[in-house]
Amino acid sequence: MPETLLDPTTLGDLLRVASAVDYHRWEEQIRRTGGCADPIHLTGWVVHKDKTTGATLHHYSTEDEPGGRLRLACGNRRASRCPSCAWTYAGDTYHLIRAGLAGDDRRDIPSTVRDHPRVFATLTAPSFGPVHNRPDHGVCRCGTRHASDAPELGTALDPDTYDYAGAVLFNNHAGQLWQRFTNRLRREIAARAGLTQRELKERARLSYGKVAEFQKRGALHFHAVIRLDGPDGPDTPPPAWATVDMLADAIRAAAAHSYTSVSVPAAEDQPTRTFRWGAQLDVRPVKAFGDGSDITEQAVASYVAKYATKAAESTGTLDHRIGELSELDRHQVPHHTRRLIEACKTLDPLYPERRLWAWAHMLGFRGHFSSKSRRYSTTLGELRQARADYRAAQEHAALGLEDTEPDTVLVLADWQYAGHGHTPGESVLAATIARDLQLNRETAREALRDQLADEREC
């Protein structure tokens, strides 16, 4: 239970739910959702019949469920919306990224992918004006040594001269800038191999998985795992000329090339802008687990997974679309973030095709937070399907249908949407269940790590 005192309404509702006759069934439903903070409610039924005899093998209806409803996980990736579903999403992202680094026999990705050139690259946004920071020497330009959690970090030193319009327009065009970067990177690789782009396709393939992260100043940057394969992807070895050093050099050249830019035309009081990546570019090789390097397969996969469940909330913005600017007052949005949101509002009619106001809660960014190239590794859909198949097999076993051929069973169903979410008391209980599940997972994970460490020492 939370340590804070509950208000009488919430406490009364909690006692109502916990004392209900069907509480244990409600708790079982919530545990099956992973402690979802905003479950989907369904009403309906499902019947399994033998196709040959017409006999009913199993019948289920929500009529006997708590409240007459079945609760399913919402599946939201954002940790600010549903921590438990975001945890599942992060886990899927971790396995997706790691499979592209270490291989996964279950997904037909060979472990030999570890021998392919692969780097972890971070491409940052350019400067839009000086901000409060914690430089290596410890003293900010304002003359202060800021604490690591100081609220002014990332905010403009001089809000009147900071380019808020440029910041949100950069975020808005970041997806296009990434696309131009990958196109140029292929050209840079081909040039270093002495090949044309068409010849490169016949010799090697560029694969990547990336995630976006908002810096405290509200500017976007990308973290990417970039790998070189043979022409058919991870199944084929790269050519001999494909090395980590060559890949890293090509990345630096592609990021700095004049082609890797996006131009935004002038509009009323806004000048013509040309956006490029910032001067800070970090490219480091990814090492195998246990070699003493910080940039290991596990570390990189964990890092990418961490940011796959976040958006711009770290800057103090909202995690939903903004209807009116008055919402910023109600939610006490910080001044720097507010200026970025207001810039989206001001610029929206000047660049209507960019839909800046619709994406003001994302500070202008409208792309995918995490994405990958086609042949990098498995897909989130395949990982979700594997989990669904596992749950279906569990259900069939519980119903005594595991020995029944699927083709001999007719499944009839009727489901209706009946709402979502929890009552106040249910929310408290669901959060407690989610914390218990998280603790159990962390304990199991630590035990597995200890076991692997013992095996390596042996």
Buried (B, 14 or more C-beta within 10 A) or exposed (E): EEEEEBEEEBBEBBEEBBEEEBBEEBBEBBBBBBBBBBBBBBBBBBBBBEEEEEEEBBEBBBEEBBBEBBBBBBBBBBBBBBBBBBBBBBBBBBBBBBBBBBBBEEBEBBEEBBEBBBBBBBBBBBBBBBBBBBEEEEEBEEEEEBEEEBEBBBBBBEEEEBBBBBBBBBBBBBBEBBEBBBBBBBBBBBBBBEBEEEEBBEBBBBBBBBBBBBBBBBBBBBBBBBBBBBBEBBBBBBBEBBBBEBBBBBBBBBBEBEEBBBEBEEEEEBEEBEBBBBEEBEBBBBBEBEEEBEBBBBBBBBBBBBBBBBBBBBBBBBBEEBEEEEBBEEEEBBEBBBBBBBBBBBBBEBBEEBBBBBBBBBBBBBBEBBBBBEBBBBBBEBBBEBEEEEEEEEEBEEEEBEEBEEEEBEEEEEEEEBEBBBBBBBBBBBBBBBBEBBEEEEEEEEEEEEEEEEEEEE
